[in-house]
Amino acid sequence: MNDLSLWWQNLPAQMNPVLFSSGSFAVRWYGMMYVIAFAIVYLLTRYRLASEKLPFDRSFVGDALTWAMGGVVLGGRLGYILFYGMDSFLSDPLGTVIPWIPAPGGCRFTGVTGMSYHGGVIGVVLALLLFSRSQKTGFFKTFDLLIPAVPLGYTFGRIGNFINGELYGRVTDAAVGMYFPLAPTYELRHPSQLYEAFFEGIVLFIILWLLRKKSPFPGFLSAIYLFGYGFFRFFIEYFREPDAQLGFVLFNFSMGQVLCFFMMIAGITIYLVQREAAVRSAGGQ
């Protein structure tokens, strides 16, 4: 075995999830990746406003992302509880939801463990529905404005998962295999976080960025994103280790695959409904 192969296989064990710390205060790479992700979406969307002469105020992007951030955090956490941690919630409802425990002199923050991407999507959709209504702007116009930049930001989220050593893949004897310290067995596994970062992040970003100026009707980019993410994630789940507390939930499909199936259906439905609405609108003019 050459040095490069050995380095690659043991890379997860060499990474420190903590970016820096001071006493009991620590900044983790995963949290920093969220900051980078939202910054990328903000800057790229502002670039769209300037270069494509889109009919939105300069403050619109920041306001929309503020609502979206709230939706991501709340939806992601509640989605994880609903889809992956219901047993934990039923046994300790308060401790599952509130990340503080009593401690001498007050309370101690225990951290938020478990975020669901699909729950985050639902949270963002609900948040942007409320935001769009408050701004008297069409929901799909708002969603289509932000969505082309989202996959590139998402890429950094999956890199954060990789640095944490979580959401690792299934056992493999392929050359890309890695040892993940948090895995239950010391075996080479697929770096599925990196697969997701590439296909659900970079590849999907390229597709949406190239299509952003060719959208034939409101909701087109939203539909492409929902279907595209669901499609890529559905197949990458075959390389990702199913959640230990759930395993396979329907036949040989993981919870992620079941949710991605509905995500693809949602994308197709939005495409067909919005296309029909655009045709009727054009015919009535």
C-alpha positions in Angstrom: 0.0 0.0 0.0 1.5 3.4 -1.0 1.6 6.4 1.2 -1.1 8.3 -0.7 -3.6 5.4 -0.4 -2.8 5.1 3.4 -3.3 8.8 3.8 -6.6 8.8 2.0 -8.0 5.8 3.9 -7.2 7.4 7.3 -8.1 11.0 6.4 -11.3 11.2 8.5 -9.3 10.3 11.6 -6.9 13.1 11.0 -9.5 15.8 10.9 -10.6 17.8 13.9 -14.3 18.9 13.9 -13.4 21.9 16.0 -12.1 24.9 14.1 -10.8 26.7 17.2 -11.7 26.9 20.9 -11.2 29.1 23.9 -11.9 27.5 27.2 -15.3 25.9 27.0 -16.2 27.9 23.9 -15.6 26.1 20.6 -16.3 27.0 17.0 -16.9 23.8 14.9 -16.3 23.4 11.2 -19.9 22.2 10.7 -21.3 25.5 12.0 -18.8 27.5 9.9 -20.0 25.6 6.8 -23.5 26.8 7.4 -22.2 30.4 7.5 -20.3 29.8 4.3 -23.3 28.2 2.6 -25.6 31.1 3.4 -22.9 33.6 2.4 -22.5 31.9 -1.0 -26.3 31.8 -1.6 -26.5 35.5 -0.7 -23.6 36.7 -2.9 -24.6 34.6 -5.9 -28.2 35.8 -5.7 -27.1 39.4 -5.4 -25.0 38.8 -8.4 -28.1 37.6 -10.2 -30.0 40.7 -9.3 -27.2 42.9 -10.7 -26.4 41.0 -13.8 -29.9 39.8 -14.9 -31.8 43.0 -14.0 -34.3 41.0 -11.9 -37.3 43.0 -10.5 -36.4 42.7 -6.8 -35.1 45.3 -4.3 -31.5 44.9 -3.1 -32.8 44.2 0.5 -35.1 41.4 -0.8 -32.4 38.8 -0.9 -31.2 39.4 2.6 -34.7 39.4 4.0 -35.7 36.3 2.2 -32.5 34.4 3.4 -33.2 35.5 6.9 -36.6 33.8 6.8 -35.0 30.8 5.0 -32.4 30.4 7.7 -35.1 30.2 10.3 -36.9 27.6 8.2 -33.7 25.5 7.8 -32.9 25.4 11.5 -36.5 24.8 12.7 -37.5 22.5 9.9 -34.3 20.6 9.9 -34.5 19.9 13.6 -38.2 19.1 13.7 -37.8 17.0 10.6 -35.1 15.0 12.1 -37.2 14.3 15.2 -40.2 13.3 13.0 -38.4 11.2 10.4 -35.4 9.8 12.3 -35.8 10.4 16.1 -39.4 9.8 17.1 -38.5 7.1 19.6 -36.1 9.5 21.3 -38.7 12.2 21.3 -41.4 9.9 22.9 -39.0 8.8 25.6 -37.7 12.4 26.4 -39.8 15.1 24.6 -38.3 18.1 26.4 -34.7 16.9 26.2 -35.0 16.1 22.6 -36.3 19.6 21.6 -34.5 21.8 24.1 -30.6 21.6 23.9 -30.1 22.7 27.5 -29.9 20.6 30.7 -29.9 21.8 34.4 -26.5 22.4 35.8 -25.0 24.0 38.9 -25.5 27.7 38.6 -27.9 27.6 35.7 -28.1 25.5 32.5 -25.6 23.8 30.3 -25.9 23.8 26.5 -25.7 20.2 25.2 -25.8 21.0 21.5 -28.3 20.2 18.8 -27.7 16.7 17.4 -29.5 15.7 14.3 -30.7 17.8 11.4 -32.8 16.5 8.5 -32.3 17.9 5.0 -35.8 17.1 4.0 -37.2 18.7 7.1 -35.1 21.8 6.3 -36.6 21.9 2.8 -40.1 21.8 4.3 -39.2 24.5 6.7 -37.8 26.8 4.0 -40.9 26.3 1.8 -43.2 27.3 4.7 -40.9 30.2 5.6 -40.8 31.5 2.1 -44.5 31.1 1.7 -45.0 33.4 4.6 -42.3 35.8 3.4 -43.7 36.0 -0.1 -47.2 36.7 1.2 -45.8 39.5 3.4 -44.0 41.0 0.4 -46.9 40.4 -2.0 -44.6 38.4 -4.3 -45.3 35.1 -6.0 -43.8 32.2 -4.0 -42.2 30.5 -7.0 -40.7 33.8 -8.1 -39.0 34.0 -4.7 -38.0 30.3 -4.7 -36.7 30.4 -8.2 -34.6 33.5 -7.4 -32.7 31.7 -4.6 -32.6 28.1 -5.7 -29.9 28.2 -8.4 -27.3 29.1 -5.8 -28.5 26.7 -3.1 -26.7 23.5 -4.3 -23.3 25.2 -4.1 -24.0 26.3 -0.6 -25.2 22.8 0.2 -21.9 21.4 -0.9 -20.2 23.0 2.1 -22.8 21.5 4.4 -21.9 18.0 3.2 -18.2 18.8 3.6 -19.0 19.7 7.2 -20.6 16.3 7.6 -17.4 14.7 6.3 -15.2 16.7 8.7 -17.5 15.5 11.5 -17.0 12.0 10.3 -20.8 11.4 10.3 -23.2 10.2 7.6 -20.6 7.8 6.4 -21.2 5.2 3.7 -21.5 1.5 3.5 -18.7 -1.0 3.7 -16.7 -1.3 0.5 -13.4 -2.8 -0.8 -13.1 -0.1 -3.5 -10.1 2.1 -3.7 -12.1 5.1 -2.5 -12.9 3.5 0.8 -12.1 5.3 4.1 -12.0 4.4 7.8 -14.5 6.5 9.8 -13.8 6.5 13.5 -17.5 6.9 14.4 -18.5 3.8 12.4 -19.4 0.8 14.5 -16.8 -1.4 12.7 -13.2 -0.7 11.6 -13.8 -1.3 7.9 -13.4 0.7 4.7 -16.5 2.7 3.8 -17.7 4.8 1.0 -17.2 8.6 1.6 -20.8 9.1 0.8 -20.7 12.7 2.1 -18.3 13.6 -0.7 -20.5 11.8 -3.3 -23.4 14.0 -2.1 -21.3 17.1 -2.1 -20.4 16.5 -5.7 -23.6 15.3 -7.3 -26.3 17.0 -5.1 -24.1 20.1 -4.8 -21.7 20.9 -7.6 -23.4 19.0 -10.5 -26.9 20.2 -9.5 -25.5 23.8 -9.1 -24.0 23.7 -12.7 -27.4 22.5 -14.1 -29.4 25.1 -12.4 -27.0 27.9 -13.0 -27.0 27.2 -16.7 -30.8 27.1 -16.8 -31.4 30.2 -14.6 -31.9 32.5 -17.6 -33.9 30.0 -19.6 -36.8 29.5 -17.1 -40.0 29.3 -19.2 -42.4 29.9 -16.3 -42.3 30.5 -12.5 -41.6 27.3 -10.6 -39.5 25.8 -13.4 -36.2 26.1 -11.4 -37.9 25.0 -8.2 -39.2 21.8 -10.0 -35.8 21.0 -11.5 -34.1 21.4 -8.1 -36.6 19.2 -6.3 -36.4 16.4 -8.9 -32.7 16.7 -9.4 -31.8 16.6 -5.7 -34.2 13.7 -5.1 -32.8 11.8 -8.1 -29.2 12.1 -7.1 -29.8 11.5 -3.5 -32.0 8.4 -4.1 -29.1 6.6 -5.9 -26.3 7.8 -3.6 -28.3 6.4 -0.7 -27.2 3.0 -2.0 -23.7 3.9 -1.0 -24.7 5.5 2.3 -25.1 3.6 5.6 -28.8 3.6 6.6 -29.5 5.3 10.0 -28.8 2.8 12.7 -32.0 3.5 14.6 -34.1 2.9 11.4 -32.3 0.7 9.0 -34.5 0.1 5.9 -38.0 1.4 6.4 -39.8 0.1 3.2 -38.6 -3.0 1.5 -34.9 -2.3 0.9 -35.3 1.5 0.8 -33.9 3.8 3.4 -35.8 6.7 4.9 -33.8 9.1 2.7 -34.8 7.2 -0.4 -38.5 7.2 0.6 -38.4 11.0 1.2 -36.5 11.5 -2.0 -39.1 9.6 -4.0 -41.8 12.1 -2.7 -39.4 14.9 -3.5 -39.1 13.8 -7.1 -42.9 13.5 -7.3 -43.2 17.0 -5.9 -40.8 18.3 -8.6 -42.7 16.6 -11.4 -46.1 17.9 -10.0 -44.9 21.4 -9.7 -43.5 21.3 -13.3 -46.7 20.0 -14.8 -49.0 22.3 -12.8 -46.9 25.5 -13.4 -46.4 24.7 -17.1 -50.2 24.3 -17.5 -50.8 27.5 -15.6 -48.4 29.3 -17.9 -50.0 27.9 -21.0 -53.5 29.0 -19.8 -52.2 32.4 -18.9 -50.6 32.8 -22.4 -53.8 31.6 -24.1 -55.9 34.1 -22.2 -53.9 37.1 -23.3 
